[in-house]
Amino acid sequence: MRSFVVFGLASAAAATTPLERRVASPESPQYAPKVTVVQPNSSYIVKLECLGCPFALFESQPNVTWQQPPQDNSLLLKFDLHDAGSSLLLNGQRILPLDPMPLNINALQVPTDLQQSLVTDLFKEDSNPNPPFLTRLPLQYEHSLLHAEDKQPWIQFDVKGLALGETVAPVKLDQNGQKMVQILLGNHENSTRLFIKDVQVVERKDRAQPFRMKCGKLSILQTLYDPNEWDDFGKLGTWSRTWSLVISRIEIAWSDNLQSNLILIPLALVLAFSVVMGRRWYHQRHQERTMSEEEVEIALLASYYDDAPPEYANIPVIKIEEYD
């Protein structure tokens, strides 16, 4: 089961220096920009304003309360090229090629007036991966890979909401003026290695648009993900989750019965064989679908073309990924 992650205070010393007291001292007027360059063309930290979001305040370990009214706050999103430029990570999770669902992506919540030095310190390799004064929130998001009219490839990441827990209604990021992130990608000369040309924080209405191919379809691949729609067995309401749940229950039932009735062993062996074959079929089907999706992503990032229709002309107009 999933719930949002809150890091308690590690020590009394940490408790005396909460983050909101550390970001607005007169000696440190330099606040973090929307985009911080960690390493040109390969690593960037985005401070994405979270309009209308609640803000967590720590009282004592492990208690947390929501500030009323909440101060202006933002989410930190760190984008890194990985594996010699063959993949792109967001907060440690691979978003290009996009890993199979469920892909949980969490983001640190910080005051909007955060000092620039603190932004980079939070992501240093030797820093505490679980800062004692911050809240890490799971994201509902839309991920897009597209070619614009100028035939340049873009990755777009739009936070749709915050999944605060199974018993708490999610926070929707639907206010006017809410922004999103888009990244312009490029290829090194005579190489398939990627580099980041530009990182932009734009309003949704100003996002780069996919161009329409000669076949009449748009060159875009989109995936929507909501953590509330998944549990340990899969996506709610799908056949694959029902299958996983049934198999799990059967395994538990047979395991309990075998402890008291050895006569069922031959029948259990037949059942075990059926379970193994069923799982092999399911995983093979899932792997084939994942490979197909990666092929579409590779096609969208392929070399630029002129008059001929691209090889990926048969992708849907807007493909919303649904995982069974």
NULOLO-931047 format. One line per 8 residues: their letters; for each residue x, y negated, z negated of N, C-alpha, C, CB. Coordinates in pm, whole numbers, plus 50000, padded with zeros to 5 digits. Glycine has a CB too. Layout:
BEGIN
a> X Y Z X Y Z X Y Z X Y Z  ... $
END
This chain:
BEGIN
mrsfvvfg> 50084 50119 50000 50000 50000 50000 50087 49876 50000 49905 50000 49879  50032 49763 50048 50110 49644 50065 50058 49533 49977 50111 49601 50210  50149 49456 49924 50112 49334 49852 50224 49235 49872 50086 49361 49700  50196 49107 49848 50301 49009 49871 50403 49017 49760 50242 48867 49881  50526 48975 49789 50639 48992 49699 50668 48861 49630 50762 49042 49775  50673 48865 49499 50711 48748 49421 50831 48786 49338 50594 48698 49331  50937 48707 49345 51056 48734 49270 51051 48660 49138 51181 48696 49350  51058 48733 49028 51053 48672 48896 51184 48606 48862 51019 48775 48792 $
lasaaaat> 51189 48539 48747 51309 48469 48704 51410 48570 48653 51276 48365 48595  51530 48559 48704 51633 48656 48670 51694 48629 48535 51740 48657 48775  51694 48505 48491 51758 48472 48364 51703 48342 48313 51911 48465 48379  51734 48311 48188 51689 48185 48130 51752 48068 48203 51723 48179 47981  51875 48086 48250 51941 47977 48323 51868 47946 48452 52087 48013 48354  51827 48051 48522 51752 48029 48645 51619 47961 48615 51728 48160 48719  51559 47995 48501 51429 47939 48468 51438 47790 48443 51372 48008 48347  51554 47741 48401 51567 47598 48372 51594 47515 48496 51678 47577 48273 $
tplerrva> 51616 47581 48611 51643 47506 48733 51553 47554 48846 51790 47521 48774  51421 47541 48832 51331 47582 48940 51359 47502 49065 51185 47565 48898  51323 47562 49177 51360 47504 49306 51305 47364 49325 51312 47592 49419  51180 47339 49278 51122 47208 49305 51198 47097 49232 50976 47206 49264  51278 47131 49128 51358 47030 49061 51493 47010 49129 51378 47068 48916  51528 47102 49218 51661 47098 49277 51662 47035 49415 51717 47238 49284  51548 46996 49466 51545 46954 49605 51529 46804 49624 51435 47023 49676  51506 46727 49519 51473 46586 49539 51555 46492 49452 51327 46564 49513 $
spespqya> 51678 46530 49419 51761 46443 49337 51812 46326 49420 51878 46521 49275  51830 46208 49361 51878 46091 49437 52014 46114 49500 51884 45970 49347  52096 46202 49439 52230 46225 49492 52227 46310 49619 52317 46292 49387  52114 46372 49650 52107 46462 49765 51987 46425 49852 52097 46609 49719  51998 46315 49925 51884 46270 50005 51866 46344 50136 51897 46124 50033  51965 46427 50171 51962 46491 50301 51872 46615 50297 52103 46528 50346  51755 46606 50355 51663 46718 50359 51686 46801 50485 51518 46670 50351  51649 46925 50477 51670 47016 50589 51582 46976 50707 51641 47160 50548 $
pkvtvvqp> 51636 46979 50828 51555 46951 50948 51467 47071 50980 51646 46917 51069  51386 47056 51082 51300 47166 51122 51381 47285 51173 51201 47120 51229  51493 47256 51238 51579 47362 51291 51721 47339 51243 51573 47367 51446  51777 47437 51175 51916 47432 51128 52000 47527 51212 51926 47467 50977  52107 47476 51270 52196 47559 51352 52297 47627 51261 52267 47474 51462  52290 47759 51253 52387 47836 51176 52507 47867 51264 52325 47966 51120  52481 47916 51383 52584 47941 51484 52523 47913 51620 52639 48089 51475  52580 47818 51695 52520 47780 51822 52496 47899 51914 52608 47679 51893 $
nssyivkl> 52379 47902 51975 52340 48002 52074 52315 48141 52017 52445 48011 52178  52323 48156 51883 52303 48291 51831 52230 48298 51697 52433 48358 51817  52231 48193 51616 52169 48202 51484 52112 48066 51443 52272 48251 51380  51983 48068 51405 51913 47944 51369 51816 47972 51254 51837 47886 51491  51796 47870 51169 51697 47877 51063 51590 47771 51091 51762 47855 50921  51465 47815 51097 51353 47724 51122 51277 47702 50992 51259 47782 51233  51251 47576 50963 51165 47540 50850 51028 47505 50907 51225 47418 50766  50937 47601 50897 50805 47586 50958 50705 47539 50853 50758 47720 51021 $
eclgcpfa> 50654 47417 50872 50556 47364 50777 50431 47453 50773 50518 47219 50814  50384 47477 50651 50269 47565 50628 50153 47478 50581 50304 47678 50523  50077 47424 50674 49972 47328 50641 49859 47395 50565 49918 47262 50769  49826 47339 50447 49716 47392 50367 49749 47516 50287 49604 47422 50454  49876 47555 50281 49914 47676 50209 49926 47649 50059 50046 47732 50263  49890 47746 49975 49915 47733 49831 50064 47740 49805 49841 47843 49751  50106 47692 49686 50248 47694 49653 50266 47757 49515 50309 47551 49656  50358 47853 49506 50377 47929 49383 50469 47855 49286 50435 48067 49414 $
lfesqpnv> 50429 47855 49158 50512 47801 49050 50536 47911 48948 50445 47677 48984  50661 47921 48900 50695 48023 48803 50691 47964 48662 50833 48083 48833  50625 48036 48570 50621 47995 48431 50719 48077 48349 50479 48009 48374  50706 48207 48355 50798 48298 48289 50787 48432 48359 50766 48312 48135  50893 48510 48349 50896 48637 48418 50789 48731 48362 51034 48701 48409  50706 48796 48445 50698 48783 48590 50578 48698 48633 50689 48921 48655  50537 48607 48547 50415 48530 48574 50438 48424 48680 50365 48464 48445  50336 48405 48763 50339 48303 48866 50200 48242 48876 50385 48362 49004 $
twqqppqd> 50195 48112 48895 50068 48042 48913 50075 47963 49043 50036 47949 48793  49958 47926 49093 49951 47848 49215 49934 47702 49179 49836 47896 49306  50023 47620 49229 50022 47477 49198 49895 47410 49249 50146 47409 49259  49837 47323 49166 49715 47250 49203 49735 47101 49180 49595 47300 49122  49721 47017 49282 49715 47057 49424 49852 47102 49471 49662 46941 49512  49860 47185 49571 49991 47235 49615 50073 47126 49684 49972 47352 49710  50202 47125 49656 50290 47032 49726 50311 47080 49869 50426 47018 49652  50359 46990 49954 50389 47028 50091 50493 47138 50090 50438 46906 50173 $
nslllkfd> 50468 47244 50162 50561 47357 50161 50579 47413 50301 50511 47467 50066  50685 47493 50315 50722 47547 50446 50767 47691 50431 50835 47463 50510  50778 47759 50545 50828 47895 50552 50962 47894 50625 50727 47990 50623  51058 47971 50574 51189 47979 50638 51195 48102 50728 51302 47985 50532  51227 48078 50854 51237 48184 50954 51377 48181 51013 51129 48168 51066  51451 48290 50996 51589 48296 51046 51595 48389 51168 51686 48346 50935  51638 48332 51279 51649 48406 51405 51796 48434 51433 51583 48327 51523  51829 48561 51460 51967 48601 51484 51974 48695 51603 52027 48668 51360 $
lhdagssl> 52068 48668 51694 52100 48766 51796 52183 48876 51732 52176 48701 51916  52156 49000 51772 52217 49116 51707 52261 49215 51814 52118 49184 51607  52347 49308 51774 52395 49413 51865 52453 49353 51993 52282 49509 51900  52549 49262 51976 52618 49199 52089 52521 49132 52185 52701 49303 52163  52419 49069 52129 52326 48994 52212 52220 49076 52282 52400 48920 52312  52203 49201 52241 52102 49286 52306 51968 49285 52235 52152 49427 52315  51961 49226 52115 51835 49222 52042 51828 49094 51960 51820 49346 51950  51706 49058 51922 51681 48937 51844 51610 48976 51716 51597 48833 51924 $
llngqril> 51662 48928 51603 51604 48957 51472 51537 48833 51415 51711 49009 51375  51429 48855 51341 51362 48750 51264 51356 48796 51120 51219 48719 51321  51426 48725 51033 51433 48762 50891 51467 48910 50874 51300 48731 50820  51560 48956 50958 51609 49093 50948 51528 49197 51024 51614 49132 50807  51416 49158 51083 51332 49252 51158 51347 49227 51308 51183 49239 51116  51354 49336 51385 51377 49321 51529 51248 49280 51600 51431 49453 51589  51256 49166 51670 51140 49118 51746 51165 49118 51896 51102 48978 51701  51286 49155 51939 51316 49171 52081 51430 49272 52097 51353 49035 52146 $
pldpmpln> 51402 49391 52156 51269 49442 52185 51189 49457 52055 51278 49577 52261  51060 49438 52063 50976 49440 51944 50966 49581 51889 50837 49384 51974  51000 49598 51760 50988 49729 51696 50842 49772 51692 51048 49727 51555  50818 49905 51685 50679 49953 51680 50606 49901 51556 50676 50107 51681  50476 49890 51567 50392 49852 51454 50377 49972 51359 50254 49802 51502  50361 49950 51230 50352 49819 51165 50490 49757 51143 50279 49832 51030  50504 49632 51178 50629 49559 51160 50604 49445 51062 50685 49506 51297  50632 49471 50936 50610 49370 50832 50724 49268 50834 50600 49437 50693 $
inalqvpt> 50688 49142 50845 50784 49032 50843 50747 48939 50729 50788 48956 50979  50840 48917 50637 50819 48829 50523 50900 48701 50541 50856 48899 50391  50854 48594 50478 50924 48466 50487 50930 48401 50350 50855 48372 50588  51043 48338 50320 51058 48263 50195 50976 48135 50203 51206 48232 50167  50903 48107 50095 50828 47982 50085 50909 47881 50005 50689 48005 50019  50924 47761 50060 51005 47657 49996 50932 47524 50005 51146 47647 50062  50966 47427 49918 50913 47292 49936 50960 47235 50070 50956 47199 49819  50878 47155 50133 50915 47097 50261 51036 47004 50248 50798 47020 50320 $
dlqqslvt> 51050 46937 50132 51163 46846 50112 51284 46920 50056 51123 46731 50019  51312 47036 50110 51426 47117 50067 51556 47057 50119 51411 47262 50117  51659 47059 50034 51790 47009 50075 51851 47100 50182 51884 46997 49954  51921 47041 50274 51981 47118 50383 52083 47218 50331 52047 47025 50483  52160 47180 50230 52261 47272 50177 52197 47398 50119 52345 47203 50070  52079 47383 50059 52011 47500 50003 51961 47594 50112 51895 47455 49915  51921 47540 50224 51871 47624 50333 51979 47721 50378 51825 47539 50451  52097 47670 50404 52206 47758 50449 52253 47850 50337 52323 47675 50500 $
dlfkedsn> 52252 47801 50212 52295 47885 50101 52204 48006 50083 52299 47804 49971  52076 47989 50109 51981 48099 50089 52007 48217 50181 51840 48049 50110  52073 48192 50294 52094 48298 50391 52240 48340 50404 52042 48254 50526  52325 48295 50312 52464 48340 50316 52472 48488 50280 52551 48257 50220  52570 48556 50338 52582 48699 50317 52605 48735 50171 52695 48755 50401  52675 48648 50096 52705 48678 49957 52601 48622 49861 52841 48625 49922  52493 48566 49915 52389 48510 49828 52293 48619 49783 52313 48397 49900  52217 48588 49680 52117 48682 49629 52008 48700 49734 52057 48632 49495 $
pnppfltr> 51988 48824 49784 51884 48843 49886 51744 48821 49831 51893 48983 49944  51730 48824 49698 51601 48800 49633 51614 48681 49540 51553 48925 49555  51612 48558 49592 51630 48441 49507 51530 48440 49393 51617 48313 49589  51575 48411 49270 51488 48423 49153 51383 48314 49145 51570 48420 49029  51392 48210 49228 51299 48098 49214 51208 48084 49336 51375 47970 49192  51202 48185 49421 51126 48173 49545 51021 48282 49557 51220 48179 49665  50922 48254 49639 50819 48351 49674 50841 48397 49817 50676 48290 49656  50831 48527 49838 50844 48583 49973 50705 48633 50014 50952 48699 49978 $
lplqyehs> 50652 48578 50121 50515 48606 50162 50511 48685 50292 50437 48476 50177  50423 48786 50301 50405 48861 50426 50322 48782 50525 50340 48997 50399  50356 48793 50651 50297 48709 50754 50198 48786 50842 50405 48649 50841  50087 48719 50874 50003 48758 50987 50054 48677 51106 49848 48733 50958  50083 48743 51217 50151 48669 51324 50108 48715 51462 50300 48683 51309  50141 48629 51558 50128 48659 51700 50266 48647 51764 50024 48564 51771  50309 48752 51830 50439 48756 51897 50415 48759 52047 50523 48881 51851  50485 48671 52119 50467 48664 52265 50602 48662 52335 50385 48538 52304 $
llhaedkq> 50609 48732 52446 50723 48727 52537 50669 48689 52674 50802 48864 52541  50723 48583 52734 50665 48534 52859 50771 48470 52948 50553 48435 52831  50733 48454 53075 50808 48371 53170 50724 48247 53199 50840 48450 53302  50785 48130 53188 50716 48005 53217 50722 47977 53367 50778 47888 53138  50666 47864 53408 50659 47829 53550 50798 47817 53612 50583 47699 53569  50896 47775 53532 51033 47764 53583 51107 47897 53579 51110 47660 53503  51034 48005 53547 51085 48142 53547 51185 48169 53436 51150 48172 53680  51186 48085 53333 51273 48108 53219 51199 48187 53112 51326 47975 53163 $
pwiqfdvk> 51268 48282 53044 51201 48365 52944 51193 48296 52807 51273 48499 52931  51078 48309 52743 51055 48253 52610 51007 48362 52515 50952 48138 52617  51051 48350 52390 50992 48425 52279 50914 48325 52195 51102 48500 52193  50789 48356 52166 50707 48268 52083 50661 48343 51959 50585 48214 52162  50671 48276 51844 50628 48337 51717 50535 48239 51647 50751 48373 51626  50410 48281 51630 50306 48196 51573 50252 48262 51446 50191 48172 51676  50275 48198 51330 50223 48251 51204 50075 48217 51196 50302 48192 51081  49992 48319 51194 49847 48300 51191 49791 48291 51049 49779 48412 51265 $
glalgetv> 49863 48349 50953 49813 48348 50817 49911 48412 50721 49680 48418 50809  49877 48409 50592 49956 48470 50487 49872 48578 50421 50004 48364 50383  49922 48700 50420 49850 48812 50358 49894 48822 50212 49877 48946 50435  49816 48763 50122 49857 48751 49982 49829 48875 49899 49789 48634 49920  49759 48973 49953 49732 49095 49878 49600 49156 49920 49730 49066 49729  49578 49280 49876 49458 49352 49917 49332 49296 49854 49472 49498 49881  49343 49232 49738 49225 49180 49668 49212 49029 49681 49230 49218 49522  49302 48967 49758 49301 48822 49774 49279 48790 49921 49433 48758 49721 $
apvkldqn> 49189 48697 49947 49163 48658 50086 49289 48596 50146 49045 48559 50094  49323 48633 50269 49442 48575 50332 49425 48426 50356 49472 48646 50464  49537 48356 50357 49538 48213 50389 49554 48199 50539 49653 48138 50312  49461 48130 50604 49466 48111 50748 49538 47981 50782 49324 48111 50807  49634 47988 50872 49705 47869 50917 49636 47817 51043 49857 47900 50945  49520 47757 51023 49438 47714 51137 49408 47565 51135 49309 47791 51139  49482 47488 51055 49457 47344 51051 49512 47276 51176 49520 47283 50925  49449 47166 51212 49499 47087 51324 49641 47040 51295 49407 46966 51353 $
gqkmvqil> 49727 47053 51392 49866 47012 51374 49959 47122 51329 49872 46902 51276  49904 47241 51297 49991 47353 51260 50081 47389 51377 49906 47476 51215  50209 47409 51347 50306 47433 51453 50351 47578 51457 50427 47343 51435  50421 47611 51562 50474 47744 51585 50616 47732 51639 50383 47825 51683  50682 47846 51655 50821 47848 51701 50828 47912 51839 50913 47924 51600  50907 47852 51927 50935 47915 52055 51083 47903 52086 50850 47852 52169  51137 48010 52143 51281 48020 52166 51305 48046 52315 51345 48133 52079  51387 47963 52375 51424 47979 52515 51550 48065 52522 51448 47841 52584 $
lgnhenst> 51542 48173 52599 51652 48268 52609 51724 48255 52742 51601 48410 52590  51850 48297 52743 51929 48300 52865 52021 48420 52864 52009 48171 52882  52078 48452 52979 52175 48561 52993 52312 48505 53020 52133 48657 53104  52413 48564 52955 52550 48527 52987 52581 48566 53132 52650 48595 52890  52667 48489 53195 52699 48512 53336 52756 48652 53356 52799 48407 53386  52701 48721 53457 52744 48856 53492 52732 48952 53374 52888 48855 53543  52628 48933 53294 52610 49017 53176 52462 49022 53141 52692 48963 53055  52424 49130 53074 52286 49142 53026 52272 49089 52883 52240 49287 53032 $
rlfikdvq> 52382 49043 52825 52377 48990 52688 52300 48859 52685 52519 48970 52632  52215 48846 52585 52133 48727 52571 52203 48620 52490 51999 48761 52508  52162 48497 52509 52199 48389 52418 52079 48296 52404 52325 48311 52469  52076 48220 52297 51964 48130 52269 51995 47993 52328 51937 48119 52117  51915 47950 52424 51933 47818 52485 51876 47707 52398 51868 47815 52622  51759 47733 52340 51691 47627 52266 51593 47689 52167 51617 47530 52362  51576 47622 52053 51476 47661 51953 51387 47540 51928 51544 47710 51818  51258 47558 51946 51164 47446 51934 51054 47478 51834 51103 47413 52071 $
vverkdra> 51013 47375 51759 50896 47383 51671 50791 47291 51732 50931 47342 51521  50685 47348 51786 50587 47271 51862 50446 47303 51814 50600 47301 52014  50354 47213 51842 50213 47242 51817 50165 47348 51915 50127 47114 51827  50065 47421 51874 50018 47532 51957 49973 47485 52095 49904 47603 51888  49915 47368 52101 49866 47318 52230 49981 47281 52324 49777 47197 52208  50101 47265 52269 50216 47225 52350 50309 47341 52382 50293 47116 52279  50270 47461 52350 50356 47577 52373 50378 47598 52523 50296 47704 52309  50492 47661 52555 50518 47696 52694 50413 47794 52743 50661 47756 52710 $
qpfrmkcg> 50368 47775 52867 50262 47858 52923 50320 47955 53025 50154 47770 52988  50266 48078 53030 50312 48173 53130 50264 48133 53269 50263 48315 53097  50346 48164 53370 50303 48131 53505 50221 48247 53562 50425 48101 53595  50139 48216 53657 50054 48316 53721 50126 48375 53842 49917 48255 53762  50140 48505 53842 50210 48573 53950 50121 48584 54073 50257 48712 53905  50182 48626 54185 50107 48635 54309 49993 48735 54300 50199 48674 54423  50005 48830 54208 49898 48928 54190 49781 48868 54114 49950 49051 54118  49796 48746 54063 49689 48680 53989 49696 48697 53840 49561 48730 54036 $
klsilqtl> 49793 48772 53791 49805 48798 53648 49913 48710 53586 49834 48945 53621  49902 48691 53455 49998 48608 53383 50116 48692 53335 49931 48539 53265  50234 48633 53340 50356 48704 53299 50377 48686 53149 50480 48654 53378  50299 48759 53071 50307 48747 52925 50273 48880 52861 50212 48636 52873  50340 48907 52750 50314 49025 52668 50294 48977 52525 50431 49132 52678  50176 49002 52467 50144 48952 52334 50114 49067 52239 50026 48856 52340  50150 49047 52112 50120 49143 52007 50068 49068 51885 50244 49227 51970  49954 49109 51833 49898 49053 51711 49917 49153 51598 49747 49018 51729 $
ydpnewdd> 49957 49102 51480 49977 49192 51366 49921 49129 51239 50126 49225 51348  49841 49208 51166 49784 49168 51038 49812 49279 50937 49630 49138 51049  49894 49255 50834 49925 49361 50736 49801 49417 50669 50017 49307 50631  49693 49338 50658 49572 49386 50593 49501 49495 50672 49477 49271 50570  49538 49513 50798 49474 49613 50882 49547 49747 50880 49464 49563 51024  49650 49758 50796 49730 49880 50792 49740 49932 50649 49871 49855 50849  49756 50064 50637 49791 50125 50509 49897 50232 50535 49665 50185 50439  49919 50319 50438 50026 50418 50450 50001 50519 50562 50042 50491 50320 $
fgklgtws> 49878 50530 50610 49845 50629 50712 49835 50571 50852 49716 50697 50676  49835 50439 50865 49826 50378 50997 49730 50261 50999 49784 50480 51099  49690 50222 51119 49599 50109 51135 49456 50152 51109 49612 50048 51275  49385 50075 51027 49249 50108 50990 49159 50115 51113 49194 50005 50890  49075 50220 51115 48979 50234 51223 49032 50298 51348 48926 50103 51257  49154 50353 51345 49213 50416 51463 49216 50568 51446 49354 50362 51489  49221 50637 51559 49226 50783 51557 49355 50832 51492 49213 50838 51698  49467 50767 51519 49594 50814 51464 49593 50809 51311 49710 50729 51518 $
rtwslvis> 49530 50705 51253 49522 50699 51106 49435 50812 51053 49467 50562 51060  49321 50837 51119 49234 50947 51076 49307 51079 51081 49108 50953 51163  49383 51101 51189 49460 51224 51203 49563 51237 51091 49530 51228 51340  49638 51131 51065 49740 51136 50960 49677 51160 50823 49820 51005 50958  49562 51098 50798 49494 51115 50669 49445 51258 50651 49377 51017 50657  49385 51315 50756 49334 51452 50747 49449 51549 50725 49257 51489 50874  49556 51534 50802 49670 51624 50787 49729 51614 50647 49778 51592 50893  49741 51493 50595 49796 51475 50461 49709 51544 50356 49809 51326 50429 $
rieiawsd> 49577 51528 50367 49487 51591 50271 49494 51743 50280 49342 51544 50294  49502 51795 50403 49511 51940 50421 49639 51993 50360 49504 51976 50570  49750 51924 50382 49878 51968 50326 49872 51973 50174 49991 51875 50372  49812 51871 50114 49802 51868 49967 49714 51983 49918 49745 51733 49919  49600 52004 49985 49508 52110 49943 49572 52247 49954 49381 52105 50026  49640 52273 50067 49704 52403 50084 49817 52422 49985 49756 52417 50226  49890 52318 49958 50000 52328 49862 49947 52366 49724 50077 52197 49854  49837 52306 49684 49779 52338 49553 49726 52481 49549 49666 52240 49519 $
nlqsnlil> 49662 52526 49658 49605 52660 49660 49711 52768 49664 49514 52675 49780  49821 52743 49733 49925 52844 49745 49992 52875 49613 50029 52800 49845  49988 52783 49524 50050 52807 49394 49976 52914 49316 50055 52678 49314  49849 52936 49347 49769 53033 49271 49718 53149 49355 49651 52963 49207  49738 53146 49485 49682 53251 49571 49778 53282 49685 49544 53209 49626  49862 53382 49667 49962 53417 49768 49901 53482 49891 50066 53509 49708  49774 53527 49881 49709 53590 49995 49694 53491 50111 49572 53646 49955  49694 53363 50078 49673 53261 50181 49799 53227 50259 49618 53136 50117 $
iplalvla> 49910 53293 50227 50036 53258 50292 50029 53273 50445 50148 53344 50237  49981 53387 50500 49974 53396 50647 49889 53285 50709 49918 53532 50689  49776 53257 50645 49691 53150 50696 49760 53015 50687 49558 53147 50620  49839 52999 50580 49912 52873 50562 50018 52856 50669 49976 52868 50423  50081 52967 50709 50182 52959 50814 50120 52915 50946 50253 53094 50830  50002 52970 50976 49932 52929 51098 49897 52781 51091 49805 53013 51119  49849 52738 50975 49814 52598 50958 49937 52509 50971 49746 52575 50823  50049 52553 50910 50172 52474 50918 50219 52459 51062 50282 52538 50833 $
fsvvmgrr> 50208 52570 51139 50246 52563 51280 50158 52464 51355 50237 52703 51345  50029 52466 51326 49937 52373 51392 49970 52229 51356 49792 52403 51353  50004 52206 51229 50039 52072 51185 50164 52022 51256 50059 52068 51033  50266 52110 51264 50391 52072 51329 50368 52037 51475 50495 52185 51317  50291 52121 51545 50265 52096 51686 50183 51968 51705 50192 52215 51749  50087 51945 51614 50007 51824 51624 50091 51700 51604 49896 51827 51522  50181 51705 51507 50268 51590 51481 50364 51568 51596 50345 51610 51351  50416 51677 51654 50506 51660 51769 50433 51592 51884 50560 51797 51815 $
wyhqrhqe> 50309 51633 51907 50231 51571 52015 50209 51423 51987 50095 51642 52032  50174 51391 51862 50147 51251 51829 50272 51166 51843 50092 51240 51686  50386 51213 51789 50510 51135 51795 50560 51121 51939 50617 51199 51708  50544 51226 52020 50583 51217 52160 50499 51113 52233 50572 51353 52230  50368 51113 52205 50279 51015 52267 50315 50874 52223 50132 51046 52231  50345 50857 52094 50382 50726 52042 50513 50678 52101 50391 50729 51889  50610 50772 52116 50740 50735 52172 50726 50694 52318 50838 50851 52159  50645 50766 52396 50625 50731 52536 50563 50593 52549 50537 50835 52605 $
rtmseeev> 50467 50562 52460 50403 50431 52465 50502 50322 52428 50282 50426 52372  50586 50348 52327 50685 50249 52286 50785 50224 52397 50758 50296 52159  50830 50332 52465 50924 50315 52575 50860 50234 52687 50970 50451 52628  50732 50258 52714 50664 50182 52818 50659 50034 52783 50523 50235 52839  50633 50002 52656 50628 49862 52615 50765 49796 52627 50576 49851 52471  50872 49870 52592 51005 49814 52604 51041 49791 52750 51109 49906 52538  50994 49879 52840 51020 49858 52982 50956 49729 53030 50968 49977 53063  50835 49698 52980 50771 49572 53017 50852 49454 52967 50627 49565 52962 $
eiallasy> 50903 49464 52842 50986 49356 52788 51112 49337 52872 51023 49385 52643  51175 49449 52909 51296 49440 52991 51264 49374 53125 51358 49580 53013  51149 49409 53181 51110 49349 53308 51090 49199 53295 50982 49413 53361  51032 49156 53184 51011 49014 53163 51142 48938 53146 50923 48991 53042  51247 49009 53103 51377 48946 53085 51471 48974 53201 51439 48992 52956  51420 49033 53308 51504 49071 53421 51555 48946 53492 51428 49161 53519  51645 48970 53587 51702 48858 53662 51593 48782 53735 51808 48908 53763  51616 48654 53759 51515 48569 53819 51492 48610 53965 51557 48420 53810 $
yddappey> 51369 48590 54010 51329 48634 54141 51280 48515 54222 51219 48743 54131  51268 48535 54356 51228 48425 54442 51085 48446 54492 51325 48411 54562  51070 48495 54615 50937 48504 54674 50867 48635 54644 50947 48485 54823  50945 48742 54628 50883 48872 54608 50819 48880 54471 50987 48984 54624  50704 48949 54460 50641 48967 54328 50733 49047 54237 50504 49037 54341  50738 49018 54108 50825 49092 54017 50779 49235 53999 50831 49022 53882  50871 49320 53954 50840 49462 53937 50733 49486 53832 50965 49537 53901  50714 49391 53740 50619 49411 53631 50484 49349 53664 50674 49351 53502 $
anipviki> 50451 49342 53793 50327 49273 53834 50202 49342 53783 50321 49264 53985  50212 49464 53735 50092 49535 53692 50063 49522 53544 50105 49678 53728  50135 49439 53471 50102 49422 53330 49971 49346 53320 50216 49348 53253  49898 49364 53209 49767 49297 53196 49782 49147 53197 49697 49342 53069  49669 49078 53218 49669 48932 53219 49724 48880 53088 49527 48877 53244  49665 48921 52979 49723 48897 52847 49709 49028 52773 49652 48777 52770  49817 49091 52747 49813 49223 52687 49820 49211 52536 49927 49310 52740  49711 49242 52468 49707 49243 52323 49730 49386 52279 49571 49187 52267 $
eeyd> 49840 49409 52209 49879 49545 52174 49783 49602 52069 50023 49548 52122  49730 49719 52095 49649 49792 51998 49716 49926 51975 49501 49809 52047  49750 49955 51852 49823 50077 51819 49727 50178 51757 49941 50048 51724  49714 50294 51822 49625 50398 51770 49691 50472 51655 49586 50497 51881 $
END
